Amino acid sequence: MSDKDLVKLGSVTAKGGFRNEDDIVAKFNNWKNDEDAQKWLEIMGYPINEIEKVEAVKLHGYKTDVQVQITIYMKKAIAAENLSVKLVSNPQGFNQVDKRWVDSYADMWNIPKDIVKILKLFTGEIRPTKSGLRDPRRMFLDEMNENDQRKVVDFFAKNKILIVSDILKGRGKFSAGWMLVVLIINNESRWVLKSINHAMNVFADGEVRITPQGSLKIGKIGMQRKGGDAGRPTSNMLQFKINPVELFKD
């Protein structure tokens, strides 16, 4: 079965166009006339006949991916939901869900100093002295000694739940409660909406391991050096990526 067929099994055909995340906001704000928005609200547990008003806004600065906050005014109460939104056009594509400097992750997760050094060698924030590397600017994990490789794998395996929660859900008032994935292929749009806890279970499924490419895989989540940025220092940040289409297959 192809990726496209798998997507169709777990998704709903969209009624309107999805050019960008602003369209998601517009659909929620037009909920009275938009069938997709009505289905989303029902999935989140809000009976349409009890809703008086919906206000949606796009949040900025809380995570590297796009989040939408929805305020639902019911006849007897007010509720708010935060959505992590992924718009993708390639079933095999990957989406960055979090990026930071290694020191920032070290503060968040209490990473020991020896593992911080290993991660900085991996990203190139610390230049390696070893010769014969694939890239003289940094070390891939499989180019490190077995003890250092084991330290990295053991740390991320031990702290897997915390790490997956931080990079997919986030923390605080604007942490995501839901993940909405929209796949757009050949002008056809399909979507799936799942609770963030469900999404975390999907993407965390699998062991922590070093890949043949020398990066780290945490279940279905990839950890890589950011790269790019025309060689600027920010290319040495650490990033985490997922293929959002995995949410359709569960």
Residue frames as qw, qx, qy, qz and C-alpha x, y, z in Angstrom:
[[0.000, 0.889, 0.457, 0.000, 0.00, 0.00, 0.00],
 [0.423, 0.489, -0.024, 0.763, 1.40, 3.41, -0.97],
 [0.200, -0.175, -0.430, 0.863, 1.90, 6.35, 1.41],
 [0.303, -0.084, -0.190, -0.930, -0.97, 8.13, -0.32],
 [0.616, -0.287, -0.653, -0.335, -3.28, 5.14, 0.25],
 [0.489, -0.269, -0.658, 0.505, -2.27, 5.00, 3.91],
 [0.000, -0.036, -0.172, 0.984, -3.02, 8.69, 4.28],
 [0.466, -0.204, -0.410, -0.757, -6.51, 8.19, 2.85],
 [0.565, -0.296, -0.769, 0.048, -7.24, 5.50, 5.43],
 [0.432, -0.452, -0.538, 0.565, -6.76, 7.84, 8.36],
 [0.120, -0.172, 0.006, 0.978, -7.78, 11.22, 7.01],
 [0.311, 0.717, 0.558, -0.280, -10.66, 13.41, 5.91],
 [0.420, 0.413, 0.390, 0.708, -10.81, 15.16, 2.53],
 [0.118, -0.408, -0.247, 0.871, -10.74, 18.91, 3.07],
 [0.332, 0.756, 0.563, -0.043, -13.56, 21.06, 1.74],
 [0.182, 0.981, -0.013, -0.073, -11.54, 24.22, 1.16],
 [0.664, 0.570, -0.292, 0.387, -8.05, 25.23, 0.15],
 [0.689, -0.671, 0.014, 0.274, -5.06, 25.30, 2.49],
 [0.528, 0.754, -0.174, 0.349, -2.46, 27.71, 1.17],
 [0.303, 0.401, -0.570, 0.650, -0.89, 28.41, 4.56],
 [0.277, -0.270, -0.787, 0.480, -1.54, 28.38, 8.30],
 [0.193, 0.115, 0.149, -0.963, -3.55, 31.61, 8.09],
 [0.528, -0.098, -0.568, -0.624, -6.20, 29.60, 6.27],
 [0.447, -0.255, -0.827, 0.226, -6.55, 27.37, 9.35],
 [0.060, -0.256, -0.433, 0.862, -7.22, 30.46, 11.46],
 [0.348, 0.078, -0.246, -0.901, -9.72, 31.76, 8.90],
 [0.507, -0.176, -0.782, -0.317, -11.57, 28.42, 8.84],
 [0.313, -0.336, -0.746, 0.482, -11.97, 28.43, 12.62],
 [0.062, 0.285, 0.220, -0.931, -13.18, 32.03, 12.58],
 [0.504, 0.110, -0.372, -0.772, -15.69, 31.06, 9.87],
 [0.117, -0.064, 0.973, -0.189, -16.78, 27.99, 11.81],
 [0.540, 0.349, 0.466, -0.608, -20.50, 28.57, 11.26],
 [0.701, 0.590, -0.093, -0.390, -20.05, 28.02, 7.51],
 [0.314, 0.598, -0.735, -0.063, -16.96, 25.81, 7.40],
 [0.942, -0.132, -0.210, -0.227, -17.49, 22.04, 7.58],
 [0.691, 0.246, -0.522, 0.436, -13.84, 21.30, 8.39],
 [0.023, -0.410, 0.450, -0.793, -13.82, 23.71, 11.33],
 [0.744, -0.301, 0.053, -0.595, -17.03, 22.19, 12.64],
 [0.933, 0.016, -0.356, 0.039, -15.49, 18.70, 12.48],
 [0.449, 0.355, -0.526, 0.629, -12.37, 19.95, 14.27],
 [0.329, -0.411, 0.333, -0.783, -14.42, 21.49, 17.07],
 [0.895, -0.190, -0.095, -0.393, -16.44, 18.28, 17.43],
 [0.811, 0.175, -0.480, 0.286, -13.25, 16.17, 17.59],
 [0.211, 0.345, -0.503, 0.764, -12.05, 18.47, 20.38],
 [0.220, -0.343, -0.846, 0.344, -15.27, 17.75, 22.25],
 [0.135, 0.290, 0.223, -0.921, -17.41, 20.83, 21.61],
 [0.336, 0.543, 0.769, 0.031, -21.03, 20.27, 20.46],
 [0.208, 0.254, 0.351, 0.877, -21.66, 22.69, 17.61],
 [0.257, -0.689, -0.512, -0.444, -25.15, 23.60, 18.84],
 [0.555, -0.724, -0.298, 0.281, -23.69, 24.81, 22.16],
 [0.522, -0.108, 0.089, 0.841, -21.07, 27.15, 20.66],
 [0.124, 0.902, 0.314, -0.270, -21.84, 30.88, 20.49],
 [0.286, 0.926, -0.244, -0.049, -18.51, 32.24, 19.18],
 [0.898, -0.101, 0.127, 0.410, -15.05, 31.06, 18.14],
 [0.122, 0.959, -0.248, -0.067, -11.94, 33.25, 17.97],
 [0.922, -0.018, 0.130, 0.363, -8.70, 31.88, 16.49],
 [0.085, 0.948, -0.295, -0.082, -5.30, 33.57, 16.29],
 [0.856, 0.305, -0.286, 0.304, -1.87, 32.43, 15.12],
 [0.602, -0.772, 0.097, 0.179, 0.70, 32.43, 17.91],
 [0.581, 0.689, -0.302, 0.312, 4.26, 33.60, 17.38],
 [0.080, 0.690, -0.554, 0.459, 7.41, 32.89, 19.36],
 [0.734, -0.412, 0.385, -0.378, 6.33, 29.91, 21.44],
 [0.798, -0.093, 0.565, 0.190, 7.64, 27.07, 19.27],
 [0.141, -0.371, 0.581, 0.710, 9.41, 26.75, 15.95],
 [0.058, 0.337, 0.837, 0.427, 6.34, 25.28, 14.30],
 [0.252, -0.316, -0.175, -0.898, 3.04, 27.12, 13.88],
 [0.092, -0.331, -0.859, 0.379, 0.50, 27.13, 16.68],
 [0.261, -0.437, -0.359, -0.783, -3.07, 28.37, 16.62],
 [0.024, 0.144, 0.739, -0.657, -4.99, 29.32, 19.75],
 [0.305, -0.414, -0.620, -0.592, -8.76, 28.86, 19.63],
 [0.161, 0.042, 0.592, -0.788, -11.08, 30.41, 22.20],
 [0.265, -0.355, -0.801, -0.402, -14.51, 28.77, 22.24],
 [0.283, -0.092, 0.351, -0.888, -17.37, 30.68, 23.82],
 [0.203, -0.294, -0.927, -0.116, -20.02, 28.20, 24.93],
 [0.376, -0.650, -0.373, -0.544, -23.46, 28.99, 26.28],
 [0.702, -0.697, -0.129, -0.074, -22.26, 28.22, 29.81],
 [0.712, -0.525, 0.227, 0.407, -18.47, 28.40, 29.68],
 [0.387, 0.856, -0.324, -0.114, -15.35, 29.61, 27.85],
 [0.893, -0.206, 0.319, 0.243, -12.62, 27.22, 26.75],
 [0.227, 0.837, -0.424, -0.261, -9.29, 27.54, 24.94],
 [0.941, 0.041, 0.292, 0.167, -7.38, 25.05, 22.80],
 [0.029, -0.774, 0.493, 0.396, -3.88, 25.22, 21.30],
 [0.918, 0.347, 0.193, -0.005, -3.17, 23.49, 18.01],
 [0.340, -0.516, 0.590, 0.519, 0.21, 22.58, 16.58],
 [0.705, 0.622, 0.156, -0.303, -0.32, 22.89, 12.80],
 [0.419, -0.334, 0.684, 0.495, 1.69, 21.05, 10.12],
 [0.675, 0.645, 0.056, -0.355, 1.06, 21.77, 6.44],
 [0.452, -0.381, 0.717, 0.369, 2.98, 19.32, 4.26],
 [0.639, 0.571, -0.175, -0.485, 3.18, 18.61, 0.52],
 [0.500, 0.435, -0.747, -0.060, 5.37, 15.51, 0.52],
 [0.897, -0.351, -0.134, -0.235, 4.41, 12.21, 2.22],
 [0.869, -0.010, -0.236, 0.435, 8.13, 11.54, 2.70],
 [0.191, 0.716, -0.154, 0.654, 8.96, 15.06, 3.89],
 [0.566, -0.337, -0.550, 0.513, 10.25, 16.10, 7.30],
 [0.154, -0.851, -0.188, -0.465, 9.15, 19.02, 9.45],
 [0.334, 0.239, -0.545, 0.731, 11.28, 20.79, 12.03],
 [0.501, -0.679, -0.503, -0.187, 9.48, 20.78, 15.37],
 [0.494, -0.859, 0.008, 0.137, 12.12, 22.28, 17.65],
 [0.697, 0.415, -0.173, 0.559, 15.57, 23.90, 17.40],
 [0.399, -0.913, 0.078, -0.047, 17.81, 25.43, 20.05],
 [0.245, 0.684, -0.641, 0.247, 21.40, 25.73, 21.11],
 [0.678, -0.043, -0.715, 0.164, 22.75, 22.70, 22.93],
 [0.147, 0.085, -0.580, 0.797, 23.11, 24.75, 26.14],
 [0.518, -0.145, 0.017, -0.843, 19.40, 25.55, 26.05],
 [0.837, -0.099, -0.469, -0.263, 18.52, 21.85, 25.90],
 [0.507, 0.115, -0.689, 0.505, 21.12, 21.20, 28.62],
 [0.174, -0.147, 0.412, -0.883, 19.26, 23.60, 30.93],
 [0.704, -0.091, -0.175, -0.682, 15.88, 22.08, 30.06],
 [0.928, -0.025, -0.331, -0.168, 16.87, 18.46, 30.49],
 [0.569, -0.707, 0.419, -0.042, 19.79, 18.61, 32.95],
 [0.889, 0.401, -0.187, 0.119, 22.15, 17.10, 30.40],
 [0.747, -0.525, 0.133, 0.386, 25.49, 16.11, 32.01],
 [0.008, 0.857, -0.313, -0.409, 28.52, 18.12, 30.93],
 [0.365, -0.287, 0.794, 0.393, 30.22, 15.21, 29.17],
 [0.428, 0.492, 0.743, 0.150, 27.14, 14.63, 27.00],
 [0.172, 0.922, 0.118, -0.325, 26.84, 18.38, 26.33],
 [0.166, -0.647, 0.569, 0.480, 30.37, 18.26, 24.90],
 [0.412, 0.097, 0.858, 0.292, 29.46, 15.26, 22.73],
 [0.347, 0.750, 0.560, -0.062, 26.39, 17.07, 21.37],
 [0.060, 0.908, -0.127, -0.396, 28.43, 20.20, 20.64],
 [0.278, -0.370, 0.754, 0.465, 30.94, 18.09, 18.69],
 [0.403, 0.405, 0.811, 0.126, 27.95, 16.62, 16.83],
 [0.263, 0.887, 0.360, -0.122, 26.59, 20.06, 15.88],
 [0.599, 0.461, 0.048, 0.653, 30.00, 21.64, 15.23],
 [0.269, -0.940, -0.028, -0.206, 29.69, 24.19, 18.04],
 [0.525, -0.660, 0.499, 0.201, 32.94, 22.60, 19.24],
 [0.598, 0.631, -0.444, -0.217, 35.33, 21.90, 16.37],
 [0.977, -0.178, 0.106, 0.057, 36.71, 18.34, 16.33],
 [0.137, -0.773, 0.583, 0.210, 40.43, 17.62, 16.39],
 [0.720, -0.005, 0.687, 0.099, 40.07, 14.14, 14.92],
 [0.168, 0.463, -0.547, -0.677, 41.12, 13.73, 11.29],
 [0.063, -0.008, -0.938, -0.342, 39.48, 11.71, 8.52],
 [0.310, 0.408, 0.645, -0.567, 35.93, 12.83, 9.33],
 [0.362, 0.571, 0.675, 0.295, 33.13, 13.01, 6.77],
 [0.062, 0.900, 0.174, 0.394, 32.81, 16.71, 7.57],
 [0.548, 0.148, -0.416, 0.710, 35.82, 18.41, 9.19],
 [0.189, -0.493, 0.084, -0.845, 33.49, 20.93, 10.88],
 [0.682, -0.327, 0.300, -0.581, 31.75, 18.38, 13.13],
 [0.014, -0.200, 0.980, -0.019, 31.55, 14.73, 14.16],
 [0.712, -0.166, -0.417, -0.540, 28.71, 12.39, 13.33],
 [0.710, -0.482, 0.359, -0.368, 27.69, 10.18, 16.23],
 [0.994, 0.063, 0.079, 0.042, 28.94, 7.03, 14.53],
 [0.569, 0.616, -0.329, 0.435, 32.39, 8.64, 14.24],
 [0.329, -0.692, 0.435, -0.473, 32.65, 8.86, 18.03],
 [0.155, 0.247, -0.938, 0.188, 33.92, 6.10, 20.27],
 [0.465, -0.334, -0.787, -0.231, 31.48, 3.45, 21.48],
 [0.303, -0.375, -0.628, 0.611, 31.43, 4.79, 25.03],
 [0.096, 0.234, 0.041, -0.967, 30.33, 8.27, 23.89],
 [0.396, -0.120, -0.632, -0.656, 27.74, 6.78, 21.56],
 [0.438, -0.365, -0.816, 0.095, 26.32, 4.73, 24.42],
 [0.146, -0.307, -0.438, 0.832, 26.19, 7.78, 26.71],
 [0.266, 0.091, -0.216, -0.935, 24.07, 9.69, 24.18],
 [0.498, -0.189, -0.733, -0.424, 21.71, 6.79, 23.48],
 [0.401, -0.333, -0.773, 0.362, 21.29, 5.98, 27.20],
 [0.012, -0.238, -0.303, 0.923, 20.56, 9.61, 28.14],
 [0.398, 0.053, -0.299, -0.866, 17.89, 10.11, 25.47],
 [0.516, -0.203, -0.807, -0.204, 16.35, 6.69, 26.19],
 [0.305, -0.302, -0.703, 0.567, 16.18, 7.42, 29.93],
 [0.062, 0.425, 0.262, -0.864, 14.63, 10.88, 29.38],
 [0.106, 0.223, 0.759, 0.603, 12.54, 10.00, 26.32],
 [0.068, -0.722, -0.688, 0.002, 9.13, 10.99, 27.71],
 [0.203, -0.767, -0.134, 0.594, 10.32, 14.42, 28.89],
 [0.223, -0.306, 0.490, 0.785, 12.16, 15.10, 25.63],
 [0.081, 0.376, 0.789, 0.478, 9.28, 14.08, 23.36],
 [0.107, -0.799, -0.560, 0.190, 6.86, 16.18, 25.43],
 [0.218, -0.688, 0.033, 0.692, 9.06, 19.28, 25.27],
 [0.146, -0.233, 0.569, 0.775, 9.69, 19.15, 21.53],
 [0.054, -0.368, -0.795, -0.480, 6.14, 18.26, 20.45],
 [0.272, -0.747, -0.606, 0.002, 3.89, 19.69, 23.17],
 [0.159, 0.576, -0.162, 0.785, 5.98, 22.43, 24.77],
 [0.359, -0.325, -0.673, 0.559, 5.51, 23.87, 28.22],
 [0.017, -0.228, -0.258, 0.939, 3.34, 26.45, 29.91],
 [0.415, 0.478, 0.364, -0.683, 0.19, 28.32, 28.95],
 [0.567, 0.578, -0.248, -0.532, 0.65, 27.89, 25.21],
 [0.269, -0.245, 0.921, 0.140, 1.63, 24.23, 25.15],
 [0.461, 0.094, -0.583, -0.663, -0.10, 22.35, 22.34],
 [0.605, -0.020, 0.630, -0.486, -3.15, 20.24, 23.14],
 [0.806, 0.433, 0.381, -0.135, -3.74, 19.02, 19.59],
 [0.256, -0.379, 0.608, 0.649, -1.84, 18.34, 16.38],
 [0.653, 0.631, 0.277, -0.314, -3.46, 19.11, 13.03],
 [0.370, -0.290, 0.662, 0.583, -1.70, 17.77, 9.94],
 [0.622, 0.663, 0.174, -0.379, -2.81, 18.81, 6.46],
 [0.519, -0.158, 0.664, 0.515, -1.33, 17.02, 3.44],
 [0.471, 0.734, 0.045, -0.487, -1.65, 18.82, 0.11],
 [0.416, -0.176, 0.756, 0.473, -0.89, 16.82, -3.04],
 [0.100, 0.222, 0.717, 0.653, -1.96, 17.76, -6.58],
 [0.295, -0.261, -0.096, -0.914, -4.48, 20.33, -5.28],
 [0.713, -0.407, -0.514, -0.248, -6.10, 17.69, -3.06],
 [0.084, -0.512, 0.559, -0.647, -6.03, 18.34, 0.68],
 [0.751, -0.348, -0.554, -0.093, -6.52, 15.78, 3.43],
 [0.119, -0.626, 0.448, -0.627, -6.28, 16.33, 7.17],
 [0.698, -0.310, -0.634, 0.121, -6.06, 14.48, 10.45],
 [0.217, -0.675, 0.271, -0.651, -6.55, 15.96, 13.94],
 [0.769, -0.225, -0.574, 0.167, -5.32, 14.09, 17.02],
 [0.517, -0.856, 0.014, -0.019, -4.73, 14.98, 20.66],
 [0.201, 0.799, -0.545, 0.155, -1.12, 15.88, 21.41],
 [0.582, -0.410, 0.677, -0.188, -0.86, 12.89, 23.76],
 [0.888, 0.314, 0.333, -0.048, -1.87, 10.61, 20.89],
 [0.549, 0.798, -0.222, 0.112, 0.66, 12.33, 18.62],
 [0.194, -0.735, 0.626, -0.174, 3.39, 11.96, 21.23],
 [0.785, -0.141, 0.593, -0.110, 2.71, 8.23, 21.46],
 [0.816, 0.562, 0.133, 0.015, 2.88, 7.90, 17.67],
 [0.425, 0.818, -0.323, 0.214, 6.16, 9.77, 17.25],
 [0.342, -0.660, 0.626, -0.236, 7.81, 8.33, 20.38],
 [0.959, 0.009, 0.234, -0.161, 7.11, 4.76, 19.26],
 [0.818, 0.464, -0.236, 0.245, 10.38, 2.91, 18.67],
 [0.778, -0.401, -0.114, 0.469, 13.82, 2.67, 20.23],
 [0.032, -0.951, 0.232, 0.203, 16.48, 5.33, 20.63],
 [0.868, 0.035, 0.338, 0.363, 19.26, 4.54, 18.18],
 [0.108, -0.637, 0.388, 0.657, 22.08, 5.97, 16.09],
 [0.762, 0.573, 0.164, -0.254, 21.18, 5.93, 12.41],
 [0.828, 0.154, 0.286, 0.457, 23.40, 4.72, 9.56],
 [0.330, 0.797, 0.088, 0.499, 23.81, 8.41, 8.69],
 [0.496, 0.077, -0.439, 0.745, 25.31, 9.11, 12.12],
 [0.293, -0.419, 0.077, -0.856, 22.40, 11.07, 13.61],
 [0.119, 0.038, 0.863, -0.489, 20.05, 10.08, 16.44],
 [0.456, -0.296, -0.569, -0.617, 16.55, 8.67, 16.15],
 [0.206, -0.014, 0.706, -0.678, 14.18, 8.86, 19.12],
 [0.539, 0.441, 0.660, -0.282, 11.34, 6.61, 18.03],
 [0.531, 0.615, 0.470, 0.344, 10.17, 8.36, 14.85],
 [0.044, -0.994, 0.001, 0.098, 11.80, 11.70, 15.80],
 [0.782, 0.328, -0.071, 0.526, 15.12, 12.63, 14.21],
 [0.369, -0.871, 0.047, 0.322, 17.80, 14.66, 15.98],
 [0.724, 0.442, 0.153, 0.507, 20.22, 16.47, 13.66],
 [0.317, -0.344, 0.031, 0.883, 22.62, 19.36, 13.35],
 [0.362, 0.745, 0.314, -0.463, 20.58, 22.23, 11.92],
 [0.545, 0.085, 0.531, 0.643, 23.02, 23.07, 9.12],
 [0.252, 0.763, 0.459, 0.379, 22.29, 25.56, 6.34],
 [0.236, -0.927, -0.157, 0.245, 22.08, 29.26, 7.23],
 [0.515, 0.803, -0.166, 0.249, 24.91, 30.00, 4.75],
 [0.696, 0.170, -0.457, 0.528, 27.45, 28.81, 7.29],
 [0.225, -0.681, 0.197, -0.668, 26.37, 31.23, 10.04],
 [0.043, -0.283, 0.826, -0.486, 26.85, 30.15, 13.68],
 [0.681, 0.012, 0.319, -0.659, 23.14, 29.21, 13.89],
 [0.755, 0.276, -0.529, -0.273, 23.88, 26.26, 11.60],
 [0.332, 0.239, -0.839, 0.360, 25.45, 24.67, 14.72],
 [0.562, -0.204, 0.355, -0.719, 22.14, 24.51, 16.58],
 [0.133, 0.037, 0.990, -0.037, 20.46, 21.20, 17.39],
 [0.543, 0.072, -0.140, -0.825, 17.13, 20.43, 15.72],
 [0.382, 0.104, 0.899, -0.186, 14.44, 17.78, 15.97],
 [0.404, 0.213, -0.439, -0.774, 12.32, 16.72, 12.99],
 [0.539, 0.172, 0.787, -0.246, 9.32, 14.49, 12.30],
 [0.103, -0.113, -0.715, -0.682, 7.43, 13.32, 9.26],
 [0.421, 0.042, 0.364, -0.830, 3.93, 14.61, 10.15],
 [0.664, 0.104, -0.494, -0.551, 2.32, 12.11, 7.73],
 [0.270, 0.062, -0.929, 0.247, 3.01, 9.38, 10.31],
 [0.308, 0.095, 0.535, -0.781, -0.03, 10.71, 12.17],
 [0.671, 0.199, -0.251, -0.669, -2.28, 9.55, 9.32],
 [0.560, 0.223, -0.787, -0.129, -1.02, 5.98, 9.49],
 [0.028, -0.105, 0.840, -0.531, -1.91, 5.27, 13.10]]
